Amino acid sequence: MRQKNKNNSGMTIVEMMVAIAILVVAMAGFTLLFLRSWKVNSYTIEMGQASFSASQGVNTVVGYVRKVRQADNGSYPISLAKEQELVVFSDYDKDGITERLHFYLQNEQIKMGVANPTNTIPKIYPTDDEQTNILANNIVNTISEPIFYYYNNNYPGDAVNNPLGSPVNISTVRLIKIFLKVNIDPARNTNDIEMQSFVELRNLNDYDRIK
């Protein structure tokens, strides 16, 4: 009598279903890990780009503030010095004419308003900005975190009276610190990127010599 071969060379349906289930779970886990990794890397890249853009904005502010000078109508080089707002006079477009530059924070953006003097005699600067440029985005400084800090010519030797208290006596300002906090999504990540830069108001050294 012929004996039946009980050895099966293939997989049973149950074994195949189990193998497929394991493969699906593994693929799902890999996909989830990939998505999470992609989100983290994407956020890091976007934060880096925002930080770089803000750094360029700070450099722009520093460049104009460093070269502040007397206005074409004779006004002092600094017109307003507040924690979140700064108004100075500088040659914005290098045309020999001194423009009024207004730096301020609005809607998480550092903006620069520009106003030209009139051609009349005496020259007059308009009360409002004539054009506005956005220098930096994603700025999350709060009211209690100033963007501008002001120092007199005794700094850093005099750390007691510096930075200058509010209201600032603009005639004593010789150094300004610009401090920005950058975050593209504060609700997602509270770790802000912080950057700061000091700028010396070179032309105001003449006022020290006059005294």
FENRAFEN-V384661 format. One record per backbone hydrogen bond with DSSP energy under -0.5 kcal/mol. CO is the residue of the C=O (numbers start at 0). NH is the residue of the N-H. Records with the same first field share a line. If there is no record, write none. Layout:
CO=NH + NH
//
This chain:
3=5
6=8
11=15
12=16
13=17
14=18
15=19
16=20
17=21
18=22
19=23
20=24
21=25
22=26
23=27
24=28
25=29
26=30
27=31
28=32
29=33
30=34
31=35
32=36
33=37
34=38
35=39
36=40
37=41
38=42
39=43
40=44
41=45
42=46
43=47
44=48
45=49
46=50
47=51
48=52
49=53
50=54
51=55
52=56
53=57
54=58
55=59
56=60
57=61
58=62
59=63
60=64
61=65
62=66
64=67
65=201 + 202
70=73
74=70
76=78 + 88
79=86
80=167
82=146 + 147
83=104
84=81
85=102
86=78 + 79
87=100
88=68
89=91 + 98
90=93
96=98
98=89 + 100
99=114
100=87 + 102
101=112
102=85
103=110
105=108
107=137 + 138
108=105 + 110
109=134 + 135
110=103
111=132
112=101
113=129 + 130
114=99
115=125
123=117
130=113
132=111 + 134
135=109
137=139 + 182
141=144
143=145
146=178
148=176
149=162 + 163
150=173 + 174
151=154
153=157
156=158
167=169
168=171
169=172
173=200
174=150
175=198
176=148 + 178
177=196
179=194
180=139
181=192
184=187 + 188
189=191
191=193
192=181
194=179
196=177
198=175
199=201
200=203
201=204
202=205
203=206 + 207
204=208
205=209
206=210
//
